[in-house]
Amino acid sequence: MPKSIIDLNATKENAINELNDFIDNRLHSYESLRNYDLGENNHQNVSLLSPYIRHRLITEQEVISAALKKFPLPKIEKFIQEVLWRTYWKGWLELRPRVWDDYKDNILVNNDKKQLLEKILSYKTDIDCFNLWTKELIETNYLHNHARMWYASIWIHTLKLPWEAGANLFLKHLLDGDPASNTLSWRWVAGIQTKNKSYLAKHWNIQKFTKNRINPSEEQFSTTPANILYKEYLPQSVKYNESKIVDWSKAGLLMTSEDIDVLSCSKIPFPINNAYALPLCEEEYSVYADNVVLFKENSLSNYSKLLSESIKSIEVNSSHDNQIESICSWAQNNNITEVVCLATPRGYMNDFINNLKIELDKKDIKFIKLYRDYDMKYWNLASASFFNFFKKAIQKI
């Protein structure tokens, strides 16, 4: 199995250690160095915290608070901004769920493009740097953010492949692959996230920000954007401010790899009696690469070992099939009438949760989503542009 960018046997302790190391030794130079892609396994100029944050082994609030204890906001505003980009994308997609559904409907490549896709996956296109990034993506489950932008641009505008298929490739292989930030970043490069604003990779930009490690020719890249139909998605009027009353004497907690650090949520009055750990839903086993599956499974499994004093009994899902039936049986066997879950953002797990809720309802078992204060505070602000969002968000930190 290829070696990933970070240890696949992820733990909360590892995540905290990596966070502290970054803050103590590299955060001070983050803004000046972050845009440089220095090559495979040479990314110490960025935080490499994204896989942990994506699964909330460490939360966004935890990262922001720790950073601001060491540095004043003006000194590290760019890093705080990058953390909040992930928050913004989640909120934006929550308010426009149809974007996720439309993406899923279009991830397959047409037959006339399959030969090109095979060339890409065997690192045999005519663009050397593109082959290099494909190899790094598949073998290390990571790409520098600048390389992700260059890669998406070449995929969409030069190779004329559907953006959805490229986003699907990233989601499959990236340890930090997030349905919201991944989908919407690809839409932005394609020119359909912000109307009439696409991103075109430039040879000089690649040369500069790889420090001459890569020197492509100007002729290799398209200078005109692909012609992709823009579709406007108006935000829903949902407000994430509801409070749920849970009878914890009758409730069980459903834990997922979407939001692992349940102990950091003040809305769960530990100790509690029962929990069910679900690292991936059925569909995700066919979506994600082996290393990504392993990271999700290990992250939730290792975290569950920390809960012996907080949860009396934890049942861990052991099957890729019949998961809804298994969760219903767990609830019934433990006389649980309310299944509680930290709210999952748009994505495959959330699609599964929606189907689970229907089946639980049939058995008179209530399903309750708990929204973290952090998400309720920021998601409501994601109705327009990021910088509009950031101006408001920065006042709430």
Summary of the structure (lengths in Angstrom):
residues: 397
radius of gyration: 21.3
end to end distance: 41.1
largest distance: 66.6
contacts: 1246
relative contact order: 0.13
helix: 51%
strand: 7%
